[in-house]
């Protein structure tokens, strides 16, 4: 259901522009790129361009909510340790060193 919602945002934007080919032309990408977005999702770096193209009638948050939710509402998805949405250990707050714990 979530994927259908994501695709529907892009499909709405395509409908506003006219066709996938027209969107591709307006964004300076190949029609195949837009076709791939329909199948796989919009790359986050393209969402603001699409939003501007359709004059805000489809938003970045609708096109890529997993990315833009962090910008719009950073508290969403915070884990118990506060690691963030993706729970990537590389983005976690580092544990205090032995010297810091002793202080």
C-alpha positions in Angstrom: 0.0 0.0 0.0 2.8 2.4 0.9 4.5 1.9 -2.5 1.2 2.5 -4.3 0.9 5.8 -2.4 4.5 6.8 -3.4 3.8 5.9 -7.0 0.5 7.8 -7.0 2.3 11.0 -6.1 4.7 10.6 -9.0 1.9 9.6 -11.3 -0.1 12.6 -10.2 2.9 14.8 -11.0 3.3 13.2 -14.4 -0.4 13.7 -15.1 0.0 17.4 -14.2 2.9 17.8 -16.7 1.3 15.7 -19.4 3.5 12.7 -20.1 6.5 10.9 -18.8 8.4 12.1 -21.8 7.4 15.7 -21.1 8.5 15.4 -17.5 11.8 14.0 -18.6 12.4 16.8 -21.1 11.5 19.5 -18.5 13.9 17.9 -15.9 16.7 17.3 -18.4 16.7 13.5 -17.9 15.9 10.6 -20.2 12.3 9.2 -20.5 13.8 5.9 -19.2 14.8 7.6 -16.0 11.3 8.8 -15.3 10.0 5.3 -16.2 12.5 3.9 -13.7 11.2 6.3 -11.0 7.7 5.0 -11.6 8.9 1.5 -10.9 11.5 2.1 -8.2 10.6 5.4 -6.6 11.9 9.0 -7.0 15.5 9.7 -6.1 15.5 12.2 -3.2 17.6 14.7 -5.2 14.9 14.8 -7.9 12.0 15.4 -5.6 12.5 19.2 -5.2 12.8 19.5 -9.0 9.5 17.7 -9.5 7.8 19.7 -6.7 9.0 22.9 -8.5 7.9 21.6 -11.9 4.3 21.1 -10.7 4.3 24.3 -8.6 4.0 22.5 -5.3 0.9 20.5 -6.1 2.9 17.4 -5.3 5.4 17.8 -2.5 8.8 16.4 -1.8 7.3 14.8 1.3 4.7 13.0 -0.9 7.4 11.9 -3.4 10.0 10.7 -0.8 8.5 10.6 2.6 11.2 8.4 4.0 13.7 11.2 3.4 11.8 14.3 3.8 10.0 13.2 7.0 13.4 13.8 8.7 13.6 17.3 7.5 9.9 18.2 8.2 9.5 16.3 11.5 12.9 15.1 12.8 11.4 13.5 15.9 9.6 10.9 13.7 11.2 7.6 13.8 13.6 8.2 16.6 14.7 4.9 18.1 15.0 4.2 21.8 18.7 5.3 21.6 17.8 8.2 19.3 19.7 6.8 16.3 17.2 8.1 13.8 15.0 6.7 11.0 17.5 4.4 9.3 19.0 2.9 12.5 22.3 3.0 10.7 25.1 2.6 13.3 27.3 5.0 11.3 24.8 7.7 12.2 24.4 6.8 15.8 25.8 9.0 18.6 29.2 7.6 19.6 29.5 6.0 23.0 31.5 8.0 25.5 35.1 7.0 25.8 36.5 5.5 29.0 38.0 8.9 29.9 34.6 10.6 29.4 32.9 8.0 31.5 35.4 8.4 34.3 35.0 12.2 34.4 
